[in-house]
Amino acid sequence: MEAGVRSDFCMDLGNGLANGQGKHPLFSFGVISDVQYADIPDGHSFLGVPRYYRHSILVLQRAVKNWNDHKNLNFVINFGDIVDGKCPEDQSLNAVKTVVNEFENFHGPVFHMIGNHCLYNLPRDKLLPLLKIPNHGDGCTHAYYDFSPTLDYRFVVLDGYDISAIGWPHDHPNRLEALKILSEKNPNSDKNSPEGLKGVDRRFVMFNGAVGNKQMEWLDNVLKDATNMKQKVIICCHVPLDLGATSKTTLLWNYDQVMDLIHQYDCVKVCLSGHNHQGGYSVDSRGVHHRVLDAALECPPGTNAFGYIDVYDNMLSLVGTDRMKSTDFTFNF
């Protein structure tokens, strides 16, 4: 089995709940994004949006209870940023473990991906084992992988911080490449600031990243394989891939190259992501659905942002809770 593939994953598809039209999903899975827990007082984003660092883990706890009560969810996907960058450094390891332990209360497999806030807290070599993310290939702790819950579907989890100024050792080529990109594209001394950048160039900030060449080759091979197996593909990445679903400052650096590759294949139906806390939805020019999931972090006390997705032959149905709006994605076979 090719490195990066979760070959150990399988599930029983014998029981599914019927939806309003009487159809039974092929399978269902839970979703949540941007928990960004920290044991610190409430604060706000750079734009002044309130953030509820301690409450966010309560959102996760309610999500896990909801998923377990559902009894027909086959797995859960966490879309990254489980601990906030403002978490005190001496608390980072324990905070990550605390959140991971909450996820492990779910009665089934949990698939994680990394976000920028994860990498502010721990380097890749410490973070990936805690999240049980497969170490892809050559010992470089890349965080991309794929898995097939059924013969008909494949999930592809991208590493949006493959080329990044955070998370890698100081002299790692991927970090140096990221610094070069930021130097060329962003003239600000604070590389997290998009000030003065125009249009989609506002994405060239340090809290975003890119998919590297090796990962692009891997993605190409995975999509070829999925096409040959007549599988439908769901792409998952912490960083959004389509401007219609997100802001200009939260796009993957090379979203255009990644989507050009994805558009070469008819098998990709939906792209799911986090990172842009308000959420968003779009259908791109080639009919691929993009859904950015709303952040658990920005839920005022007593409110929630999580959900689950029912998967059918020709559609996905996101059943959201509170701040995460329900969304249907219908596509051709």
C-alpha angles and dihedrals in degrees: 000000000000115000113263095036118117094225092165093067122104136137146193110256095183099110128050134157118240118241125222091284092053094252121137118222118238086229140332135218138188124242136197134156142193101012088163094181121189130163093236135104119280116278140164142250125259086268093052098256110150117251124198105204099175096037092056093075088054087056088053092048091052090047092054091048090049092049092048092046089053088064093193102073111116098197143341130238120206111202097209143261097089095163126037124243090236091064107120110259094238089056098047099095094046092045092054091047090049093055094042089052090054090053090049089062086075111103096236145029120321121203118202135193129191127251133187094264091054088056093047086062105039136012118246096257090060098035103050097057090050090053092042090233111163114254100238116225122297102038093265094121097239112176104215125110143140138223138185116218090182137012089256101052138050128188118210116198111199127204103229091184096053087115102036143137090225133064099021126097113271095258098036113133092232091056093046090050090051092050089051091052092049091047091053098041105033119050094184120111087223102062091196089065120089091192111147094008115126131220117327090351084082086081091074096095129121095250089066129061144180143250109250129226096261091051090048090054090048091049091050091053093046092051091048089052092047090050091051090049091047091238127156112230131218113196117210122192132154091225117062122247104202130060092213091067101041147024124280090248096057101052124116108260092239097029089134094057092045092049092045087058093044091050090059087072128060092203096081109090107161137021117201126191147151131204097097098082098205091060125222146198136215143154111222129220091273096050097258112145118227121196122180110198120230117247124258087208094069097052111118113228111292095023130097144206114196137094148161134253125224112208123210135171094270106014148035121216119203110204103198132194123224107312094018105081119218113250134185121210113198120184143163120266 
